[in-house]
Amino acid sequence: MRVERHETETSTWEVARRDPLPQLRPYLLAGAEGWAQTRGAAPHLREVPFPGVPLILNLGASWQIEDARVDRTTRRLQSFVAGLSTAPAIVQGADAWACVELRLTPLGAHRLLGVPMSELANQTVELEQVLPQTRELGERLREARRWSERFDLVDSFLTRRLADSRPTHPGIEWSWHHLYNTHGRAPIGEIAEALGWSHRRLIARFREQIGLTPKLLARVIRFDRAVTAIRASRVRGLAEIAFECGYSDQAHLNREFRELAGTSPTTFRAARLDSGGIAA
């Protein structure tokens, strides 16, 4: 486990990270992260689409979420989960806050939550609505005093829940990995042909177990690759990034950012915070 502590004239915060257990790696895009701010301004963040399902186990004050994905409704939530999306959400916290964040693969989220992922697409919902068992987990997390204890609790919960879940259809599992590993460039028609499925069957399976159609998922994967490149460097040219990520030109990248992130790539890059988040 790694813990980074940061202190400036205006804020104090820390982030803890731990690699996932081997049996959990297929279901997570990254290891669990624990975040805590004890002093500073309330975070006001722009969360953009990525090919995963964020799950927040809250340890402190509630979060205000303006969801641009459906109707721009603003709500206050404690622990929450958000399905795959094609539009940004604006998240605002309190001056002091803490949480554990998981980034599940879509198939991991389907197994963990046990609901059709189409019901969560482009939505953020209170976690207990779809997974009531997390109420007790949340209470135990708030009682724990060390990040190692909290990660142990989360790992134990995930391991038990996933062991009891129904396995993913092999065709969808292969399709997900193929699309993800080709950075969203694999032709959808070739995927359907390789499986011996019609386009209609492929789309129906994707909506149930992933949440988006294969075409939309591929689009989000390409966009996420561009987001990662822009976050990693303040000097790389946008035209170079557009070409690398499969866009026809920089204008194409600009259009995707306006639609999926609600802002331009230049503004997005300038809004990067020291924590790695993006200011809204």
C-alpha positions as CSV (number, residue, x, y, z in Angstrom):
1,M,0.0,0.0,0.0
2,R,1.2,3.5,-0.8
3,V,0.0,6.7,1.0
4,E,0.8,10.2,-0.4
5,R,0.2,13.1,1.9
6,H,0.1,16.7,0.6
7,E,-0.1,20.0,2.4
8,T,-0.1,23.5,1.0
9,E,-1.0,26.9,2.5
10,T,-4.6,26.3,1.7
11,S,-5.2,22.5,1.9
12,T,-4.3,19.2,3.4
13,W,-5.2,15.9,1.8
14,E,-4.0,12.4,1.2
15,V,-4.5,9.5,-1.2
16,A,-3.9,5.8,-0.4
17,R,-3.5,3.2,-3.1
18,R,-3.3,-0.6,-3.0
19,D,-3.0,-3.1,-5.9
20,P,-6.0,-5.4,-6.2
21,L,-5.9,-9.0,-5.1
22,P,-5.2,-11.4,-8.0
23,Q,-8.7,-12.8,-7.9
24,L,-10.1,-9.3,-8.2
25,R,-7.9,-8.0,-11.0
26,P,-10.2,-9.1,-13.9
27,Y,-13.0,-7.0,-12.5
28,L,-11.1,-3.7,-11.8
29,L,-9.5,-1.2,-14.1
30,A,-7.2,-0.1,-11.2
31,G,-6.6,-0.8,-7.5
32,A,-8.8,0.8,-4.8
33,E,-8.0,4.4,-3.9
34,G,-8.7,6.1,-0.6
35,W,-9.0,9.9,-0.6
36,A,-9.3,12.2,2.4
37,Q,-9.2,16.0,2.6
38,T,-9.1,17.5,6.1
39,R,-8.6,21.2,5.1
40,G,-9.2,23.1,1.9
41,A,-11.8,24.3,-0.6
42,A,-14.7,22.1,-1.5
43,P,-13.9,20.1,-4.6
44,H,-15.8,21.0,-7.8
45,L,-14.9,18.4,-10.3
46,R,-15.7,17.5,-13.9
47,E,-16.1,13.8,-14.3
48,V,-15.9,12.7,-17.9
49,P,-16.8,9.3,-19.5
50,F,-14.4,6.4,-19.3
51,P,-14.8,2.7,-20.0
52,G,-15.5,1.7,-16.5
53,V,-18.0,2.0,-13.6
54,P,-17.0,4.3,-10.7
55,L,-18.2,3.2,-7.3
56,I,-17.7,5.6,-4.3
57,L,-17.9,4.3,-0.8
58,N,-18.4,7.5,1.2
59,L,-16.7,8.1,4.6
60,G,-17.8,11.6,5.3
61,A,-20.0,14.5,4.0
62,S,-22.4,13.8,1.1
63,W,-21.7,14.7,-2.5
64,Q,-23.7,17.0,-4.8
65,I,-23.9,15.7,-8.3
66,E,-25.2,17.5,-11.3
67,D,-25.8,14.8,-13.9
68,A,-25.7,16.1,-17.4
69,R,-26.2,12.6,-18.7
70,V,-30.0,12.6,-18.6
71,D,-31.7,15.8,-17.4
72,R,-29.1,17.8,-15.5
73,T,-30.7,16.9,-12.2
74,T,-28.7,18.0,-9.1
75,R,-28.9,15.6,-6.1
76,R,-27.1,14.9,-2.9
77,L,-25.8,11.4,-2.5
78,Q,-23.8,9.4,0.0
79,S,-22.1,6.3,-1.5
80,F,-23.0,6.0,-5.2
81,V,-22.3,4.2,-8.4
82,A,-22.5,5.5,-12.0
83,G,-23.0,3.5,-15.1
84,L,-21.1,3.9,-18.3
85,S,-21.8,7.4,-19.7
86,T,-21.6,9.5,-22.8
87,A,-21.7,12.9,-21.1
88,P,-20.0,14.6,-18.1
89,A,-21.2,14.9,-14.5
90,I,-20.2,17.8,-12.2
91,V,-19.4,16.6,-8.7
92,Q,-19.0,18.9,-5.6
93,G,-18.0,17.9,-2.1
94,A,-17.5,19.6,1.2
95,D,-14.5,21.4,2.7
96,A,-13.6,18.1,4.5
97,W,-14.4,14.8,2.9
98,A,-13.2,11.2,2.6
99,C,-14.1,8.2,0.4
100,V,-12.9,4.9,-1.1
101,E,-13.1,4.8,-4.9
102,L,-13.3,1.7,-7.1
103,R,-13.1,1.7,-10.8
104,L,-14.8,-1.5,-12.0
105,T,-14.8,-2.9,-15.4
106,P,-18.3,-2.9,-16.9
107,L,-18.5,-6.7,-16.6
108,G,-17.2,-6.6,-13.1
109,A,-19.9,-4.1,-12.2
110,H,-22.6,-6.3,-13.8
111,R,-21.5,-9.3,-11.7
112,L,-21.1,-7.2,-8.5
113,L,-24.4,-5.3,-8.8
114,G,-26.5,-8.1,-10.3
115,V,-28.7,-5.7,-12.4
116,P,-28.9,-5.1,-16.2
117,M,-26.2,-2.4,-16.8
118,S,-28.6,-0.6,-19.2
119,E,-30.5,0.5,-16.1
120,L,-27.5,2.4,-14.9
121,A,-26.2,3.8,-18.3
122,N,-25.8,7.6,-18.1
123,Q,-27.0,7.7,-14.5
124,T,-25.6,8.1,-11.0
125,V,-27.6,6.4,-8.2
126,E,-27.3,5.9,-4.5
127,L,-25.3,2.7,-4.0
128,E,-27.7,1.2,-1.5
129,Q,-30.5,1.3,-4.0
130,V,-28.8,-1.3,-6.2
131,L,-26.6,-3.0,-3.6
132,P,-28.3,-2.9,-0.1
133,Q,-25.5,-5.0,1.3
134,T,-23.1,-2.0,1.2
135,R,-24.9,-0.4,4.1
136,E,-23.1,-2.6,6.6
137,L,-19.9,-2.2,4.6
138,G,-20.2,1.6,4.8
139,E,-20.7,1.5,8.5
140,R,-17.6,-0.7,9.1
141,L,-15.5,1.5,6.7
142,R,-16.4,4.6,8.7
143,E,-15.4,2.9,12.0
144,A,-12.0,1.8,10.6
145,R,-9.2,4.2,11.3
146,R,-6.5,3.0,8.9
147,W,-6.6,2.7,5.1
148,S,-5.2,-0.8,5.3
149,E,-8.3,-1.9,7.3
150,R,-10.6,-0.2,4.9
151,F,-9.0,-1.9,1.9
152,D,-9.2,-5.2,3.6
153,L,-12.9,-4.7,4.2
154,V,-13.5,-3.8,0.6
155,D,-11.5,-6.7,-0.8
156,S,-13.3,-9.1,1.5
157,F,-16.7,-7.8,0.4
158,L,-15.8,-7.8,-3.3
159,T,-14.4,-11.3,-3.1
160,R,-17.5,-12.8,-1.5
161,R,-19.9,-10.9,-3.7
162,L,-18.2,-11.8,-7.0
163,A,-17.7,-15.5,-5.9
164,D,-21.5,-15.7,-5.6
165,S,-22.3,-14.0,-8.9
166,R,-23.2,-15.4,-12.2
167,P,-20.3,-15.6,-14.7
168,T,-20.2,-13.3,-17.7
169,H,-21.2,-14.7,-21.1
170,P,-17.8,-15.8,-22.7
171,G,-18.7,-14.0,-26.0
172,I,-19.3,-10.7,-24.2
173,E,-16.2,-11.1,-22.1
174,W,-14.1,-11.7,-25.2
175,S,-15.7,-8.7,-27.0
176,W,-15.0,-6.4,-24.1
177,H,-11.3,-7.4,-23.9
178,H,-11.0,-7.2,-27.7
179,L,-12.5,-3.7,-27.9
180,Y,-10.5,-2.5,-24.9
181,N,-7.2,-3.9,-26.0
182,T,-7.5,-2.4,-29.5
183,H,-8.3,1.0,-28.0
184,G,-11.8,1.0,-29.5
185,R,-10.6,0.4,-33.0
186,A,-11.9,-3.1,-33.6
187,P,-14.6,-3.1,-36.3
188,I,-18.0,-4.0,-34.7
189,G,-19.0,-6.1,-37.7
190,E,-15.9,-8.3,-37.3
191,I,-16.7,-8.9,-33.6
192,A,-20.3,-10.0,-34.5
193,E,-18.9,-12.2,-37.3
194,A,-16.3,-13.8,-35.0
195,L,-19.0,-14.7,-32.5
196,G,-21.4,-15.9,-35.1
197,W,-24.0,-13.4,-33.8
198,S,-26.3,-10.9,-35.6
199,H,-25.7,-7.2,-34.9
200,R,-29.0,-7.2,-33.0
201,R,-28.0,-10.0,-30.7
202,L,-24.6,-8.4,-30.0
203,I,-26.2,-5.0,-29.2
204,A,-28.7,-6.6,-26.9
205,R,-26.0,-8.5,-25.0
206,F,-23.9,-5.4,-24.7
207,R,-26.7,-3.3,-23.3
208,E,-27.5,-6.0,-20.7
209,Q,-24.0,-6.8,-19.4
210,I,-22.1,-3.6,-20.3
211,G,-24.7,-0.8,-20.6
212,L,-23.8,0.8,-23.9
213,T,-23.9,-0.5,-27.5
214,P,-20.6,-1.8,-28.9
215,K,-20.2,1.4,-31.1
216,L,-20.7,3.7,-28.2
217,L,-18.4,1.7,-26.0
218,A,-15.7,1.9,-28.7
219,R,-16.2,5.7,-28.8
220,V,-15.8,6.0,-25.0
221,I,-12.6,3.9,-25.1
222,R,-11.0,6.1,-27.8
223,F,-12.0,9.2,-25.9
224,D,-10.6,7.9,-22.6
225,R,-7.3,7.2,-24.4
226,A,-7.2,10.9,-25.5
227,V,-8.1,12.1,-22.0
228,T,-5.2,10.0,-20.5
229,A,-2.8,11.5,-23.1
230,I,-3.9,15.1,-22.4
231,R,-3.7,14.6,-18.6
232,A,-0.2,13.2,-18.9
233,S,1.3,16.1,-20.7
234,R,0.8,19.8,-20.9
235,V,3.0,20.2,-24.0
236,R,2.0,17.5,-26.4
237,G,0.2,18.8,-29.5
238,L,-3.5,18.0,-29.8
239,A,-3.1,17.1,-33.4
240,E,-0.6,14.4,-32.5
241,I,-2.8,13.1,-29.7
242,A,-5.8,13.0,-32.1
243,F,-3.9,11.0,-34.7
244,E,-2.6,8.6,-32.0
245,C,-6.0,7.9,-30.6
246,G,-7.7,7.2,-33.9
247,Y,-9.4,10.5,-34.7
248,S,-9.4,11.8,-38.3
249,D,-8.0,15.2,-37.2
250,Q,-7.8,17.7,-34.3
251,A,-11.2,19.1,-35.3
252,H,-12.7,15.6,-34.8
253,L,-11.1,15.4,-31.3
254,N,-12.5,18.9,-30.5
255,R,-16.0,17.8,-31.4
256,E,-15.7,14.6,-29.3
257,F,-14.5,16.6,-26.3
258,R,-17.4,19.1,-26.6
259,E,-19.9,16.3,-26.7
260,L,-18.4,13.9,-24.2
261,A,-16.7,16.2,-21.8
262,G,-18.7,19.4,-22.2
263,T,-15.6,21.5,-22.9
264,S,-12.7,21.8,-25.3
265,P,-9.4,19.8,-25.0
266,T,-7.5,23.0,-24.3
267,T,-9.8,24.1,-21.5
268,F,-9.8,20.5,-20.1
269,R,-6.0,20.5,-20.0
270,A,-5.8,23.8,-18.3
271,A,-8.3,22.7,-15.6
272,R,-6.1,19.8,-14.4
273,L,-5.6,19.9,-10.6
274,D,-2.6,18.8,-8.6
275,S,-4.6,15.8,-7.4
276,G,-5.1,14.7,-11.0
277,G,-8.8,15.7,-11.1
278,I,-10.3,18.2,-13.5
279,A,-11.9,21.4,-12.1
280,A,-15.4,22.1,-13.3
